[in-house]
Amino acid sequence: MENKSNSIDEANAKQLKSSSSAAQSSINNALIQQSNQIKLLEKSYHHLVSSNQKNIEKSLPTSPEAADIQSKNSFLLKNRAIFQNLQTLPSVVLNIKEFSNFQYCQIISHQKGNPTAQSNSYEKINSKLYSSTINSSEFNNVYRTIKKSKNKLFNQINSETQFFNCVGTYLASILSFDTHNIILILSHNDFLPPGDEEQDIFNKNVHQLRPLIFSALKSDMNNSRIELLNLAFKNFPYRLRITDKNEIILYENKPITQNSAEKCHEYWLDNNTLLSVYLPADTNNSIDIYHNERVSLLGELINTLKHELSNPLFGLSLTSKLLTDLETDEDKKDIFIEVQKGIERCQTIIKNFSDIYRESTEVKNVELISLIKETIVLTKSESKSVEKKINTEADLENLEIQTNPTWISQIIFNLIINSSQAISCSNIQKPLINVNIKRSQNLVSIDIIDNGPGIPPELHSKIFSPFFTTKQEGTGLGLNICQRLARKLEGDLRLTKSDENGTIFTLDIPIK
C-alpha cells in the first residue's frame, strides 16, 4: 500500500514537473515571437533570456507529452500582438494551459512613486476586460500583506480590500521590478477553493510570468511616451512635418500651406527621416527672448554658486595665509603657497563665469587679450585635449577697446567650444585652435582657426540660420545668437573659410 502511495506521489511530482516545464516553454516561445515584433523590447528580452539561460535550458520540454502541450498552447503565437499591453494580459494568463482552470485574473501594477495603481482584470464567463485605478496606499497595504503571507491562498470574504472583484477564495502573488510592483490574482470566481495541485502549479509557475509582465510593462511605458510626444506635436505652436527620404509624409500636425511669411527649417533625424519645422520668417524676437532667458538663468545659477563657495574659499584662503606665515619649514611653506594659488584660481574662475553670464548691456574699456585668455580658461573642460594659441602683433598685446565684454566672451566661448567638439569627433593627430588678432584702421578682427574636419560646403549658407544644427543634442541657436550679438556690437561674425583642413570664423569689432 505504501509502495502504491509512493508511486502515486512520484507520478504527481512528474506531472507537476512536466506542467512547470510546459509553462516555461510556452511563455518562453511566446516571448521569442514577441521580441521579433517589438524592436523596442528586444534588448530587454535578450537580457532576461541570457540571465536565466541555464534555468530555461533545463526546463525546455523534450518528451512527446510536453511537445503536445506546447502545440496546444499555439494560441500564444497566434495572439502575440495582445502581449503588447497590461490591459489584455489577464486574458492571456487565463489561456495558458497551466492556469486555464481559473475563471478570473487580475493584474494590478503600481509604478513606484505614483499616487495611483492601475488594475486590469478579465472574467472568462463574460469575456470582458475591466480597468480601474487604485489608491497607492491601499495597493501597498495589500502588497505587504501578500508578501508576508507564507500561504498564497486568500479569502475574499475576510479581505479588507475592495478592489478584488472576484468571488470566494483566490490565489495571490507579488512580483517586483525596478520601476513597478505587481499583484497577480487568480480565482475560480466561485466559493470552491483551488485544490492542492492547483496551488502547487500556481506557486511553481507564477514567477515564469515575469518576462511576460516585464515586456508588457515596457510596452505600456513606451506607449505612454508616444502619447505624450503625439500630444506635444499636436500642440506645437508652429507647423511641422516628418517625411522619409522619398518625401512621403509620415506625420504632420497641421496642413502645410504655401505661406511666404513662413520659413522652413530642416533637421535630419536619421539617414531616412526628415523633420521640417515652419517658423515665422521673422524669428528674431523669439530668439532674443530665448537667449536672454538662458543668460539670465545661467547668471542666477552662477551667482548662487558664487555665493555658496565664496565663504568657504575665503576661509581656506585666510587659513592658508596664516599657515604660510607661521610655517618655518620651507618645503611645507611652498605647499601652503601652492594651496593659496589654487584657491585664488578658483575665485578667479567663479568671478569670470559670473561676468560672462551677467545679463548686461554695459559698455566699458576692456583689455582684449586678457579677456580672450580668461574666456579660453573657461572652455577648459570641453577643450582640454586641444592646444590653444593666441597670436597677435606686439603693439596689440595691451590693446584696450570700448565694448561689451560679456557679449564678446560669449561669442568666443561658443566658437572655441564648437571647434573643440568638431575636432574631438575626428582623428586629428595634433588638435589645435589658433586665435589670431589683427587690427585694420578702426576695426579689430579675431580669427578662430581650427584644424578640424571642416564644414561641408552645402551647409555654409545654413549654419547661421536659427534652429539649424548637425548635433544630436544641439538647439541650433548658438551661431545665430553669436552673429546677432556681434551685430549688436556694430560688428559682424562670418564664416571665412572651411574645408578638409579646418575652419576659420572671423569676429569683427569696431574700435571706438
C-alpha positions as CSV (number, residue, x, y, z in Angstrom):
1,M,0.0,0.0,0.0
2,E,2.9,2.3,0.9
3,N,4.6,1.5,-2.4
4,K,1.5,2.3,-4.2
5,S,1.2,5.6,-2.4
6,N,4.8,6.4,-3.2
7,S,4.3,5.7,-6.9
8,I,1.3,8.0,-6.9
9,D,3.3,10.8,-5.3
10,E,6.1,10.2,-7.8
11,A,3.6,10.3,-10.7
12,N,2.1,13.6,-9.3
13,A,5.6,15.1,-9.0
14,K,6.4,14.1,-12.6
15,Q,3.1,15.6,-13.7
16,L,3.8,18.9,-11.9
17,K,7.4,19.0,-13.2
18,S,6.1,18.4,-16.7
19,S,3.4,21.1,-16.3
20,S,6.0,23.5,-15.0
21,S,8.3,22.8,-17.9
22,A,5.5,23.2,-20.4
23,A,4.5,26.6,-18.8
24,Q,8.1,27.8,-19.0
25,S,8.3,26.6,-22.6
26,S,5.1,28.2,-23.8
27,I,5.9,31.5,-22.2
28,N,9.4,31.5,-23.5
29,N,8.3,30.7,-27.0
30,A,5.7,33.4,-26.9
31,L,8.2,35.9,-25.8
32,I,10.6,34.9,-28.5
33,Q,7.9,35.6,-31.1
34,Q,7.0,38.8,-29.5
35,S,10.6,40.1,-29.5
36,N,10.6,39.8,-33.3
37,Q,7.6,42.1,-33.4
38,I,8.6,44.7,-30.8
39,K,12.1,46.0,-31.5
40,L,12.0,48.3,-28.6
41,L,11.8,45.4,-26.2
42,E,14.3,43.1,-28.0
43,K,17.3,44.2,-25.9
44,S,15.4,43.8,-22.6
45,Y,14.1,40.4,-23.6
46,H,17.5,39.1,-24.6
47,H,18.9,40.3,-21.3
48,L,16.2,38.4,-19.5
49,V,16.9,35.2,-21.5
50,S,20.7,35.4,-21.1
51,S,20.5,36.0,-17.4
52,N,18.2,32.9,-16.9
53,Q,19.6,30.8,-19.7
54,K,20.7,27.9,-17.6
55,N,17.2,27.6,-15.9
56,I,15.5,27.9,-19.3
57,E,17.7,25.2,-20.9
58,K,17.0,22.8,-18.0
59,S,13.2,23.3,-18.3
60,L,12.8,23.0,-22.1
61,P,10.4,20.2,-23.0
62,T,11.8,17.1,-24.6
63,S,9.1,14.5,-24.2
64,P,6.3,13.9,-26.7
65,E,3.8,14.8,-24.0
66,A,5.5,18.2,-23.4
67,A,5.6,18.8,-27.2
68,D,1.8,18.1,-27.3
69,I,1.2,20.6,-24.6
70,Q,3.3,23.2,-26.5
71,S,1.3,22.5,-29.6
72,K,-2.0,23.0,-27.7
73,N,-0.7,26.4,-26.5
74,S,-0.2,27.7,-30.0
75,F,-2.7,30.4,-29.2
76,L,0.3,32.2,-27.6
77,L,1.9,32.5,-31.0
78,K,-1.2,33.4,-32.9
79,N,-2.2,36.1,-30.4
80,R,1.3,37.5,-29.7
81,A,0.1,41.1,-30.5
82,I,-2.0,41.1,-27.3
83,F,1.1,40.9,-25.2
84,Q,1.8,44.5,-26.0
85,N,-0.1,45.9,-23.0
86,L,-1.1,45.2,-19.5
87,Q,-4.8,45.7,-20.2
88,T,-5.1,42.4,-22.2
89,L,-2.5,40.4,-20.2
90,P,-5.0,38.9,-17.8
91,S,-6.9,37.2,-20.7
92,V,-3.5,35.8,-21.9
93,V,-2.7,34.4,-18.5
94,L,-6.1,32.6,-18.3
95,N,-5.4,31.0,-21.6
96,I,-2.1,29.5,-20.6
97,K,-2.8,25.8,-20.1
98,E,-1.4,25.7,-16.5
99,F,-3.9,28.4,-15.5
100,S,-6.8,27.6,-17.8
101,N,-8.9,26.1,-14.9
102,F,-9.2,29.6,-13.4
103,Q,-12.1,31.9,-14.4
104,Y,-10.7,35.2,-13.2
105,C,-7.4,37.0,-13.4
106,Q,-6.5,40.4,-12.1
107,I,-3.1,42.2,-12.5
108,I,-2.5,45.4,-10.5
109,S,0.6,47.4,-11.5
110,H,2.0,50.3,-9.5
111,Q,4.8,52.5,-10.8
112,K,6.9,53.4,-7.9
113,G,6.3,56.9,-6.7
114,N,2.9,57.3,-8.5
115,P,-0.1,58.2,-6.3
116,T,-2.3,55.5,-8.0
117,A,-2.0,52.0,-9.3
118,Q,-3.6,50.5,-12.4
119,S,-5.9,47.4,-12.1
120,N,-6.7,45.2,-15.2
121,S,-8.9,42.1,-14.8
122,Y,-10.6,39.6,-17.0
123,E,-13.6,37.3,-16.4
124,K,-13.9,34.2,-18.7
125,I,-17.7,33.8,-18.1
126,N,-18.5,37.0,-19.9
127,S,-15.2,37.5,-21.8
128,K,-14.9,41.1,-20.5
129,L,-11.9,43.2,-19.6
130,Y,-12.1,45.7,-16.7
131,S,-9.8,48.5,-15.9
132,S,-9.7,50.9,-12.9
133,T,-7.3,52.9,-10.7
134,I,-6.5,52.2,-7.1
135,N,-5.0,54.4,-4.4
136,S,-1.3,53.7,-3.9
137,S,-1.6,53.4,-0.1
138,E,-4.3,50.7,-0.4
139,F,-2.2,48.9,-3.0
140,N,0.9,49.0,-0.8
141,N,-1.1,47.6,2.2
142,V,-2.3,44.6,0.2
143,Y,1.2,44.1,-1.4
144,R,2.8,43.9,2.1
145,T,0.1,41.5,3.3
146,I,0.7,39.1,0.4
147,K,4.5,39.4,0.8
148,K,4.4,38.5,4.5
149,S,2.0,35.6,4.0
150,K,3.5,32.1,3.5
151,N,0.2,30.8,2.3
152,K,-0.8,32.4,-1.1
153,L,-4.5,31.4,-0.7
154,F,-6.8,34.2,0.5
155,N,-10.5,34.6,1.2
156,Q,-12.4,37.5,-0.3
157,I,-15.0,37.4,2.5
158,N,-12.3,38.1,5.1
159,S,-10.4,40.6,3.0
160,E,-10.4,44.2,3.9
161,T,-9.7,45.4,0.4
162,Q,-12.5,46.3,-2.0
163,F,-10.6,46.3,-5.3
164,F,-10.5,42.5,-5.9
165,N,-13.7,41.8,-7.9
166,C,-13.6,38.0,-7.7
167,V,-15.9,35.8,-5.6
168,G,-14.7,33.5,-2.8
169,T,-11.1,32.4,-2.4
170,Y,-8.2,33.4,-4.7
171,L,-4.5,32.8,-5.1
172,A,-2.3,35.9,-5.0
173,S,1.4,36.5,-5.7
174,I,3.6,39.6,-6.0
175,L,6.4,40.5,-8.4
176,S,8.8,43.4,-8.1
177,F,10.6,45.2,-10.9
178,D,12.9,48.2,-10.9
179,T,10.1,50.6,-11.8
180,H,6.9,48.7,-10.8
181,N,5.4,46.4,-8.2
182,I,2.8,43.9,-9.3
183,I,0.0,42.0,-7.7
184,L,-1.3,38.9,-9.6
185,I,-4.7,37.3,-8.6
186,L,-6.2,34.1,-9.9
187,S,-9.6,32.7,-8.9
188,H,-12.3,30.2,-9.9
189,N,-14.7,33.1,-9.2
190,D,-16.8,30.8,-7.0
191,F,-16.8,29.6,-3.4
192,L,-14.8,26.4,-4.2
193,P,-11.2,27.0,-3.2
194,P,-8.3,25.9,-5.5
195,G,-7.1,22.4,-4.8
196,D,-3.7,21.5,-3.6
197,E,-2.5,20.5,-7.0
198,E,-3.6,23.9,-8.5
199,Q,-1.9,25.7,-5.6
200,D,1.3,23.8,-6.3
201,I,1.1,24.6,-10.0
202,F,0.4,28.2,-9.3
203,N,3.4,28.5,-6.9
204,K,5.8,26.7,-9.3
205,N,4.8,28.7,-12.4
206,V,3.7,32.2,-11.4
207,H,7.3,33.5,-11.5
208,Q,7.7,32.2,-15.0
209,L,5.3,35.1,-16.0
210,R,8.0,37.7,-15.0
211,P,9.3,38.1,-18.6
212,L,5.8,38.4,-20.0
213,I,4.8,41.0,-17.4
214,F,8.1,42.9,-17.8
215,S,7.6,43.0,-21.6
216,A,4.0,44.4,-21.2
217,L,5.2,47.0,-18.7
218,K,7.9,48.2,-21.0
219,S,5.4,48.4,-23.9
220,D,2.9,50.3,-21.8
221,M,5.6,52.8,-20.7
222,N,6.7,53.2,-24.3
223,N,3.1,53.8,-25.5
224,S,2.7,56.4,-22.8
225,R,5.8,58.2,-24.0
226,I,4.5,58.0,-27.6
227,E,1.1,59.5,-26.5
228,L,3.0,62.4,-24.8
229,L,5.0,63.0,-27.9
230,N,1.9,63.0,-30.1
231,L,0.3,65.5,-27.7
232,A,3.4,67.7,-27.8
233,F,3.5,67.6,-31.6
234,K,-0.2,68.2,-31.9
235,N,0.0,71.3,-29.7
236,F,3.3,72.6,-31.1
237,P,2.6,76.2,-32.0
238,Y,4.2,76.0,-35.4
239,R,3.6,73.7,-38.4
240,L,5.8,70.7,-38.6
241,R,6.1,67.7,-40.9
242,I,8.0,64.4,-40.8
243,T,8.8,62.8,-44.2
244,D,11.0,59.9,-45.4
245,K,13.8,60.2,-47.9
246,N,11.2,59.7,-50.7
247,E,9.3,62.7,-49.4
248,I,6.4,60.5,-48.3
249,I,4.6,62.3,-45.3
250,L,4.8,60.2,-42.1
251,Y,3.3,62.9,-39.9
252,E,2.1,66.5,-39.9
253,N,0.4,68.4,-37.1
254,K,-1.3,70.9,-39.4
255,P,-1.8,71.1,-43.1
256,I,1.2,72.8,-44.8
257,T,0.2,75.8,-47.0
258,Q,2.3,77.9,-49.2
259,N,2.9,80.9,-46.9
260,S,5.6,83.4,-47.7
261,A,5.6,84.5,-44.1
262,E,6.9,81.1,-43.0
263,K,10.4,79.8,-43.4
264,C,11.2,76.1,-43.4
265,H,14.0,74.7,-41.2
266,E,15.0,71.1,-41.9
267,Y,16.6,68.6,-39.5
268,W,17.6,65.0,-40.4
269,L,16.5,62.8,-37.5
270,D,18.4,59.9,-39.1
271,N,19.5,58.9,-42.6
272,N,15.9,58.3,-43.8
273,T,13.7,60.7,-41.7
274,L,13.5,64.5,-42.2
275,L,11.8,66.8,-39.7
276,S,10.6,70.1,-41.3
277,V,9.6,73.0,-39.0
278,Y,7.8,76.0,-40.5
279,L,8.6,79.1,-38.4
280,P,7.6,82.7,-39.0
281,A,10.1,84.4,-41.3
282,D,11.0,86.9,-38.5
283,T,12.0,84.8,-35.6
284,N,14.5,87.3,-34.2
285,N,12.3,88.4,-31.3
286,S,11.7,84.8,-30.1
287,I,15.4,84.0,-30.4
288,D,16.3,87.1,-28.4
289,I,13.9,86.1,-25.7
290,Y,15.4,82.6,-25.6
291,H,18.9,84.0,-25.4
292,N,18.0,86.4,-22.7
293,E,16.2,83.8,-20.7
294,R,19.2,81.4,-21.0
295,V,21.7,84.0,-20.0
296,S,19.5,85.2,-17.1
297,L,19.1,81.6,-15.8
298,L,22.8,80.8,-16.1
299,G,23.6,84.1,-14.4
300,E,21.4,83.2,-11.5
301,L,22.9,79.8,-11.2
302,I,26.5,81.2,-11.3
303,N,25.6,83.8,-8.7
304,T,24.2,81.2,-6.4
305,L,27.3,79.1,-6.9
306,K,29.5,82.1,-6.2
307,H,27.6,82.9,-3.0
308,E,27.8,79.4,-1.7
309,L,31.5,79.0,-2.5
310,S,32.8,82.4,-1.6
311,N,32.7,82.0,2.2
312,P,34.5,78.6,2.4
313,L,37.0,79.7,-0.2
314,F,37.7,82.9,1.8
315,G,38.1,80.8,5.0
316,L,40.6,78.5,3.2
317,S,42.4,81.5,1.8
318,L,42.8,83.1,5.2
319,T,43.9,79.8,6.8
320,S,46.5,79.1,4.1
321,K,48.0,82.6,4.5
322,L,48.2,82.2,8.3
323,L,49.8,78.8,8.0
324,T,52.3,80.2,5.4
325,D,53.3,83.0,7.8
326,L,53.7,80.6,10.8
327,E,55.5,77.8,9.0
328,T,59.3,77.7,9.3
329,D,59.9,74.7,7.1
330,E,60.4,76.0,3.6
331,D,59.1,72.8,1.9
332,K,55.9,73.0,3.8
333,K,55.6,76.7,3.2
334,D,55.9,76.1,-0.6
335,I,52.9,73.7,-0.3
336,F,50.8,76.3,1.5
337,I,51.7,78.8,-1.2
338,E,50.6,76.4,-3.9
339,V,47.3,75.9,-2.0
340,Q,46.8,79.6,-1.8
341,K,47.4,79.9,-5.6
342,G,44.8,77.1,-6.2
343,I,42.2,79.0,-4.1
344,E,42.9,82.2,-6.0
345,R,42.4,80.4,-9.3
346,C,39.0,79.0,-8.0
347,Q,38.0,82.5,-7.1
348,T,39.0,83.9,-10.4
349,I,37.2,81.2,-12.4
350,I,34.0,81.8,-10.4
351,K,34.3,85.6,-11.0
352,N,34.9,85.1,-14.7
353,F,31.9,82.8,-15.1
354,S,29.8,85.3,-13.2
355,D,31.0,88.1,-15.6
356,I,30.3,86.1,-18.8
357,Y,26.7,85.2,-17.9
358,R,25.8,88.5,-16.4
359,E,22.8,90.0,-18.1
360,S,24.3,93.4,-19.0
361,T,24.4,95.8,-21.9
362,E,27.2,97.7,-20.2
363,V,30.0,99.1,-22.5
364,K,33.4,99.7,-20.9
365,N,37.1,99.7,-21.6
366,V,38.4,96.2,-21.9
367,E,41.9,94.8,-22.4
368,L,41.1,92.5,-25.3
369,I,43.9,89.9,-24.9
370,S,43.2,89.4,-21.2
371,L,39.5,88.9,-21.9
372,I,40.3,86.3,-24.5
373,K,42.7,84.5,-22.2
374,E,40.1,84.4,-19.4
375,T,37.5,83.1,-21.9
376,I,39.8,80.3,-23.1
377,V,40.3,79.2,-19.4
378,L,36.5,78.8,-19.1
379,T,36.4,76.4,-22.1
380,K,39.0,74.1,-20.5
381,S,36.6,71.3,-19.5
382,E,35.4,70.9,-23.2
383,S,38.7,71.7,-24.9
384,K,41.4,70.3,-22.6
385,S,42.7,67.9,-25.2
386,V,43.1,70.7,-27.8
387,E,46.1,73.1,-27.8
388,K,45.1,76.7,-28.0
389,K,47.4,79.6,-29.1
390,I,46.8,83.4,-29.1
391,N,48.7,85.1,-31.9
392,T,49.0,88.9,-32.3
393,E,51.4,91.7,-33.1
394,A,53.5,93.2,-30.3
395,D,51.7,96.5,-30.5
396,L,48.3,94.9,-29.9
397,E,49.2,93.0,-26.7
398,N,47.9,95.7,-24.4
399,L,45.1,96.8,-26.8
400,E,42.1,98.3,-25.0
401,I,38.7,98.7,-26.7
402,Q,35.4,100.1,-25.6
403,T,32.8,97.3,-25.9
404,N,30.6,94.9,-24.1
405,P,32.9,92.2,-22.6
406,T,30.0,89.8,-21.8
407,W,29.0,89.6,-25.4
408,I,32.5,89.2,-26.7
409,S,33.2,86.4,-24.2
410,Q,30.0,84.6,-25.1
411,I,30.9,84.7,-28.8
412,I,34.5,83.5,-28.4
413,F,33.4,80.9,-25.8
414,N,30.8,79.4,-28.2
415,L,33.2,79.4,-31.2
416,I,36.0,77.6,-29.2
417,I,33.6,75.0,-27.8
418,N,32.2,74.4,-31.3
419,S,35.8,73.9,-32.7
420,S,36.8,71.6,-29.9
421,Q,33.7,69.4,-30.4
422,A,34.3,69.2,-34.1
423,I,38.0,68.3,-33.6
424,S,37.1,65.6,-30.9
425,C,34.8,63.9,-33.4
426,S,37.7,63.4,-35.9
427,N,41.1,61.7,-35.7
428,I,43.3,64.8,-35.8
429,Q,46.8,63.8,-34.5
430,K,47.6,67.3,-33.1
431,P,44.4,69.2,-32.4
432,L,45.0,72.9,-32.5
433,I,42.9,76.1,-32.2
434,N,44.6,79.4,-33.1
435,V,43.2,82.7,-32.1
436,N,44.7,85.4,-34.4
437,I,44.1,89.1,-33.6
438,K,44.8,91.8,-36.1
439,R,43.9,95.5,-36.5
440,S,42.8,97.3,-39.6
441,Q,42.1,101.0,-39.2
442,N,39.1,101.3,-36.9
443,L,38.4,97.6,-36.8
444,V,39.9,94.7,-34.8
445,S,39.4,91.2,-36.3
446,I,39.6,88.0,-34.2
447,D,40.0,84.8,-36.2
448,I,39.2,81.5,-34.6
449,I,41.1,78.9,-36.6
450,D,40.9,75.1,-36.0
451,N,42.4,72.1,-37.8
452,G,39.2,70.1,-37.6
453,P,37.3,68.3,-40.4
454,G,35.6,71.4,-41.7
455,I,32.0,72.2,-42.6
456,P,30.5,70.6,-45.7
457,P,30.1,73.2,-48.5
458,E,26.4,72.6,-48.8
459,L,25.9,73.7,-45.1
460,H,27.9,77.0,-45.3
461,S,24.8,79.0,-46.1
462,K,22.7,77.4,-43.3
463,I,25.0,77.5,-40.2
464,F,23.8,80.9,-39.1
465,S,20.1,80.0,-39.6
466,P,18.1,79.7,-36.3
467,F,17.4,76.1,-35.2
468,F,19.8,74.6,-37.7
469,T,22.2,72.1,-36.2
470,T,24.2,69.0,-37.0
471,K,24.5,67.9,-33.4
472,Q,22.2,65.3,-31.8
473,E,21.6,67.4,-28.7
474,G,22.1,70.9,-30.2
475,T,19.5,73.7,-30.2
476,G,20.7,75.2,-33.5
477,L,20.8,78.7,-31.9
478,G,24.4,79.1,-30.9
479,L,25.9,80.6,-34.0
480,N,22.8,82.6,-34.8
481,I,22.9,84.2,-31.3
482,C,26.6,84.8,-31.7
483,Q,26.1,86.6,-35.0
484,R,23.3,88.7,-33.6
485,L,25.5,89.7,-30.6
486,A,28.3,90.7,-33.0
487,R,25.9,92.9,-34.9
488,K,24.7,94.5,-31.6
489,L,28.4,95.4,-31.1
490,E,28.1,97.1,-34.5
491,G,30.5,94.4,-35.8
492,D,30.0,91.1,-37.6
493,L,30.6,87.3,-37.3
494,R,31.2,85.3,-40.5
495,L,32.5,82.0,-41.8
496,T,35.7,83.0,-43.6
497,K,36.8,79.5,-44.8
498,S,36.1,75.9,-44.2
499,D,37.5,72.8,-45.9
500,E,39.1,69.4,-45.0
501,N,42.0,71.3,-43.4
502,G,39.9,73.2,-40.9
503,T,37.5,76.1,-40.3
504,I,38.0,79.9,-39.8
505,F,35.4,82.1,-38.2
506,T,36.1,85.8,-38.1
507,L,34.7,88.2,-35.5
508,D,35.0,91.9,-36.5
509,I,34.7,94.5,-33.7
510,P,34.8,98.3,-34.2
511,I,37.3,100.3,-32.2
512,K,35.7,103.3,-30.6
